[in-house]
């Protein structure tokens, strides 16, 4: 297939702030950044451009959970192909997720760490597997899991190809205690580029986008420092410390006579996700197993119903945020006919938290959003005194709220008050 040259000028395509990132050829290219910092889009543009420049290169794209790839990296790479005006040269498949550069047969493979055998057993048809992109790298809480991925980019590459081996990691820096900080930012070697970007280098944000960050800066400086400026999140004053991430057999736990299911739904839309908590509860041994989640922005009630049905939970009893009675009624009409409104009153948050704090929470590794929230869900701070308040922050709370709704039917507290 004959192709014409296609010259890319980085500032014209994605703007400023990423020149060093674009040109780096060391083993590790690590970018922590705020929301709207262009890190994922720049990575997608860079990797598509590189694939077309180096005819023997192949790319592996990884996230902790495979099912999250389609709506993130896969979509970003499709966007990059369109942005570069090279759609005719790419074959894009959704089953299985895969992209092929038609002129050479080079491929982009998509894998989840939840099926590690598929990650480590990739054999490329043409050329060499030399690049890997790990998106939302903070989801990988165990450094040994990263080491396994890192080792998959191996084997000799002839110098005449001009190729180089590289692992790109992009993520939001929610937690300063994450192994990523110590390994790549505190103790980088000469094969590592570790950088921080934020929304201020994104020339294509409109006034409404900028106002969102300015409002955050004024009213929620803690979040602004992380989600706005890309600094590391300082996690102190955790509300739930009684949890662990652990693989378990869902059917085996579900079959126990003392175990009951618990589902809770928190509504969101534009800026916040709608979140479905899926848990199993054993009151006798005070244990909660978190086995699944739905967590997406921009979902209408129809899409929420579709996602719940597709996941197989339409017949479950779901307690939903009672601040959205119309949404609850609509979901009932759409076939989620065991949905109930939660009991919310001035004491319901405190009572719900107190009740859950008595439980040991075991979280399946595939519940990446639940893990992110529970490891960042803290008591709020009085901005004047700097002291902890007896109320949670208004952030990292969507699945946390959904969990409270789900556990209401188990709570025997008399502290609830009703409006």
C-alpha positions in Angstrom: 0.0 0.0 0.0 1.6 3.3 -1.1 1.4 6.1 1.4 2.4 9.7 1.1 4.5 11.5 3.7 2.6 13.2 6.5 4.6 15.8 8.4 3.4 16.5 11.9 4.2 19.7 13.8 3.6 19.0 17.5 2.5 22.6 18.5 -0.1 22.6 15.7 -1.5 19.2 16.7 -1.5 19.2 20.4 0.0 22.5 21.6 2.8 23.1 24.0 4.2 21.5 27.1 5.1 18.1 25.8 8.2 18.5 23.6 10.6 16.5 25.9 7.9 13.9 26.4 7.4 13.5 22.7 11.1 13.1 21.9 12.2 10.9 24.9 13.6 7.5 24.0 14.7 6.2 27.5 13.1 3.1 29.0 10.5 4.9 31.1 8.3 7.9 30.2 6.2 8.8 33.2 3.7 11.6 33.2 1.5 12.4 36.2 -1.0 15.2 35.4 -4.1 17.0 36.4 -7.4 16.6 34.6 -7.5 18.3 31.2 -3.7 18.3 31.0 -3.7 16.6 27.6 -1.5 13.7 28.9 -3.6 10.9 27.4 -4.3 12.6 24.1 -0.7 13.6 23.7 0.4 10.0 24.4 -2.2 8.7 21.8 -1.0 11.1 19.2 2.6 10.3 19.9 2.2 6.6 19.7 0.2 6.6 16.5 2.8 8.9 14.9 5.6 6.6 16.1 3.9 3.5 14.8 3.7 5.1 11.3 7.3 6.2 11.5 8.9 2.9 12.6 7.6 0.1 10.4 8.7 -2.7 12.7 7.2 -1.4 16.0 4.2 -2.9 17.8 2.4 -1.5 20.8 0.8 -3.0 23.9 -1.8 -0.9 25.7 -2.6 -1.9 29.3 -5.0 -1.0 32.1 -5.5 -2.9 35.3 -9.0 -4.1 34.2 -9.6 -5.0 30.5 -13.1 -3.7 30.3 -12.0 -0.2 31.0 -9.9 0.0 27.9 -12.6 0.5 25.3 -13.9 3.8 26.7 -10.4 5.1 27.5 -7.2 4.2 25.6 -9.0 2.6 22.6 -11.1 5.7 22.2 -8.1 8.1 22.6 -6.1 6.2 19.9 -9.1 6.3 17.5 -9.3 10.1 18.2 -5.6 10.5 17.4 -5.9 8.6 14.1 -8.7 10.9 13.1 -6.9 14.0 14.4 -3.8 13.1 12.3 -5.9 12.5 9.2 -4.7 8.9 8.7 -8.0 7.0 9.1 -7.7 5.2 5.7 -4.4 3.6 6.8 -5.8 1.9 9.9 -8.0 -1.1 10.5 -9.8 -0.8 13.8 -11.6 -3.8 15.4 -13.7 -3.9 18.6 -13.9 -7.7 18.8 -11.2 -8.3 19.8 -9.9 -4.8 20.6 -7.1 -4.3 18.1 -5.7 -1.8 15.7 -3.6 -2.6 12.6 -1.6 -0.3 10.5 -2.5 -1.5 7.0 0.7 -0.7 5.0 2.9 -2.9 7.3 0.7 -5.1 9.4 1.9 -3.5 12.7 -0.5 -3.9 15.5 -1.7 -2.2 18.7 -2.8 -4.8 21.2 -5.0 -4.1 24.2 -4.8 -6.2 27.4 -5.9 -6.0 31.0 -3.9 -7.0 34.0 -6.9 -9.0 35.2 -5.8 -11.7 32.6 -2.1 -11.7 33.1 -1.5 -14.7 30.9 -2.8 -12.8 27.9 -0.3 -10.0 28.7 2.8 -12.1 29.0 2.0 -14.4 26.0 1.8 -11.9 23.2 3.6 -12.9 20.0 3.7 -10.3 17.3 3.2 -11.2 13.6 5.5 -8.5 12.2 8.4 -6.7 13.8 8.9 -6.3 17.5 6.9 -5.6 20.6 8.9 -2.6 21.8 6.4 -0.1 23.3 3.8 -0.3 26.1 1.4 2.3 27.3 0.0 1.9 30.8 -2.9 4.3 31.3 -4.3 5.1 34.8 -1.1 3.5 36.2 -2.1 4.4 39.7 -4.6 1.6 39.5 -1.7 -0.9 39.7 -1.2 -0.9 43.4 1.3 -3.7 43.5 4.7 -2.9 42.1 5.4 -6.5 41.3 2.5 -6.4 38.8 4.2 -3.6 37.1 7.5 -5.5 37.0 5.7 -8.4 35.3 4.5 -6.0 32.6 7.8 -4.3 32.3 9.5 -7.7 31.7 7.1 -8.4 28.8 8.9 -5.8 26.7 12.0 -7.8 26.1 14.2 -9.5 23.5 16.9 -8.2 21.2 16.1 -5.6 18.6 18.5 -5.1 15.6 20.1 -1.7 15.9 19.5 -0.9 12.2 15.7 -0.8 12.9 16.2 2.4 14.9 13.7 1.1 17.5 13.9 1.5 21.2 12.1 -0.2 24.1 9.9 2.1 26.2 7.1 1.9 28.8 4.9 5.0 29.0 2.9 5.5 32.2 0.2 8.2 32.5 -1.9 8.8 35.6 -3.6 11.2 38.1 -1.4 11.6 41.2 -4.1 10.9 43.8 -1.9 9.4 46.5 1.6 10.4 47.6 2.2 7.0 49.2 1.9 5.1 45.8 5.0 3.2 44.7 5.0 5.2 41.5 6.3 8.3 43.4 9.2 6.5 45.1 10.3 4.6 42.0 10.0 7.2 39.3 9.9 10.6 41.0 11.9 10.3 44.1 14.6 8.0 42.7 14.6 8.3 38.9 17.5 6.8 36.9 19.0 8.1 33.7 16.5 6.0 31.7 13.5 7.7 33.3 11.7 10.9 32.3 9.3 11.8 35.1 7.2 14.9 34.6 4.1 16.7 35.8 1.6 18.6 33.6 -1.6 20.4 34.3 -4.5 22.2 32.6 -2.5 25.4 32.2 -0.7 23.9 29.2 -3.9 23.1 27.5 -4.6 25.8 25.0 -7.9 24.3 23.8 -9.8 24.7 27.1 -12.7 27.1 26.7 -13.8 29.7 29.3 -16.2 27.3 31.0 -13.4 24.7 31.5 -11.1 27.3 32.9 -13.9 28.6 35.2 -14.3 25.1 36.6 -10.7 25.0 37.8 -10.8 28.6 39.1 -13.9 27.7 41.1 -12.1 24.6 42.4 -9.1 26.7 43.4 -11.3 29.0 45.4 -13.7 26.5 47.1 -11.6 23.3 47.2 -7.9 24.1 47.3 -7.0 20.6 48.3 -8.6 19.1 45.2 -7.2 21.9 43.1 -3.7 21.1 44.1 -4.1 17.6 42.8 -6.8 17.7 40.1 -5.8 21.2 38.9 -2.0 21.4 39.3 -1.1 17.8 39.2 0.6 17.7 42.6 0.7 14.5 44.7 -2.4 14.0 46.9 -1.7 13.9 50.6 -3.9 11.2 52.1 -4.4 11.7 55.8 -7.5 11.2 57.9 -8.9 8.2 56.0 -12.5 7.4 56.8 -12.2 3.7 56.1 -8.9 2.0 57.0 -10.3 -1.5 57.5 -10.0 -2.7 53.9 -7.8 -4.8 51.6 -7.6 -5.5 47.9 -7.8 -9.3 47.4 -8.9 -11.7 44.7 -11.8 -13.9 45.8 -14.3 -16.3 44.2 -17.5 -14.4 43.9 -19.7 -17.5 43.5 -18.1 -19.2 46.5 -18.8 -16.2 48.7 -22.3 -15.8 47.4 -23.1 -19.5 48.2 -22.4 -19.0 51.9 -25.7 -19.2 53.8 -25.0 -16.1 56.0 -24.1 -13.9 53.0 -26.6 -11.4 51.5 -26.2 -9.1 48.5 -26.2 -5.3 48.7 -26.5 -2.9 45.8 -26.5 0.9 46.0 -26.7 3.6 43.3 -25.5 7.2 43.3 -26.5 9.5 40.5 -24.3 11.8 38.5 -24.0 13.2 35.0 -21.7 15.8 33.6 -19.0 16.4 36.2 -19.7 13.4 38.5 -20.1 9.7 37.5 -23.2 7.6 38.2 -21.9 4.8 40.5 -23.4 1.4 41.2 -21.9 -0.4 44.3 -22.2 -4.2 44.2 -21.4 -6.0 47.4 -21.9 -9.2 49.5 -22.4 -8.8 53.2 -21.9 -11.2 56.1 -23.3 -9.6 59.3 -22.1 -12.5 61.5 -18.4 -11.9 60.8 -18.8 -8.2 59.9 -17.3 -8.6 56.4 -18.2 -6.8 53.1 -17.0 -8.2 49.8 -17.0 -5.6 47.0 -17.3 -7.6 43.8 -18.3 -5.3 41.0 -19.0 -1.7 40.1 -20.5 0.6 37.4 -18.8 4.0 37.2 -19.4 6.4 34.3 -20.1 10.0 33.6 -22.7 11.3 31.1 -25.1 8.4 31.6 -28.8 9.1 31.1 -31.4 7.1 33.0 -31.8 4.9 29.9 -28.1 4.2 29.7 -27.9 3.5 33.5 -30.7 0.9 33.1 -29.0 -0.6 30.1 -25.7 -0.9 32.0 -27.3 -2.4 35.0 -29.2 -4.9 32.8 -26.2 -5.8 30.8 -24.2 -6.4 34.0 -27.0 -8.8 35.1 -28.3 -6.8 38.1 -31.7 -5.6 36.9 -33.5 -8.0 39.3 -31.5 -7.1 42.3 -32.8 -4.8 45.1 -31.0 -1.5 44.6 -31.1 1.4 47.0 -30.6 4.7 45.2 -30.0 8.3 46.1 -33.4 9.7 47.1 -32.4 13.2 45.9 -33.3 11.9 42.4 -36.9 10.6 42.7 -37.6 11.2 39.0 -34.6 9.1 38.1 -35.7 6.4 40.4 -39.2 6.3 38.9 -37.7 6.3 35.4 -35.4 3.4 36.2 -38.4 1.5 37.6 -40.2 2.1 34.3 -37.2 0.8 32.4 -37.2 -2.5 34.1 -35.1 -2.0 37.3 -38.2 -2.8 39.2 -36.7 -3.6 42.6 -35.1 -0.1 43.0 -35.9 1.7 46.2 -35.0 5.2 47.4 -32.4 5.5 50.2 -33.2 6.8 53.7 -31.5 10.2 53.9 -31.6 12.6 56.8 -29.3 14.9 58.6 -27.7 12.0 60.5 -27.7 9.3 57.8 -24.2 10.0 56.6 -22.6 9.8 60.0 -24.7 6.8 61.0 -23.9 5.0 57.8 -20.2 5.6 58.1 -20.2 4.5 61.7 -21.9 1.3 60.8 -19.6 0.4 57.9 -16.5 1.2 60.0 -17.2 -1.9 62.1 -16.8 -4.1 58.9 -13.7 -5.5 57.2 -14.0 -4.6 53.5 -12.5 -7.0 50.9 -12.3 -5.4 47.5 -11.9 -7.4 44.3 -9.0 -6.0 42.2 -11.3 -5.3 39.2 -13.1 -2.6 41.3 -10.5 0.0 40.4 -12.8 3.0 41.0 -13.9 1.7 44.4 -10.2 1.3 45.4 -9.4 4.8 44.2 -12.3 6.3 46.2 -11.8 4.4 49.4 -8.1 5.1 49.5 -8.8 8.9 49.1 -12.0 9.3 51.1 -11.1 11.4 54.1 -12.5 13.6 56.8 -12.8 17.2 55.7 -10.6 20.0 57.1 -11.7 23.4 58.4 -9.9 25.9 56.1 -9.6 28.4 59.0 -8.2 26.2 61.7 -6.7 23.3 59.8 -8.5 20.8 62.1 -10.4 17.7 60.9 -14.2 18.1 60.8 -16.7 15.3 61.6 -17.8 15.2 58.0 -16.3 13.6 54.9 -14.9 15.6 52.0 -17.2 16.2 49.0 -14.9 14.2 46.8 -14.1 10.5 46.1 -17.6 9.9 47.4 -19.7 8.4 44.6 -19.2 4.7 45.4 -18.8 5.5 49.0 -22.3 7.0 49.1 -23.6 4.1 47.0 -22.1 1.7 49.6 -23.9 3.5 52.4 -27.2 3.3 50.6 -26.7 -0.4 49.9 -25.9 -1.1 53.6 -28.9 0.7 55.0 -31.0 -2.4 55.1 -28.4 -4.0 57.3 -28.0 -1.1 59.7 -29.9 -1.4 63.0 -28.9 2.1 64.1 -31.5 4.3 65.7 -29.6 7.4 64.7 -31.3 7.8 61.4 -33.6 10.8 61.2 -36.0 11.2 58.3 -37.1 14.3 56.4 
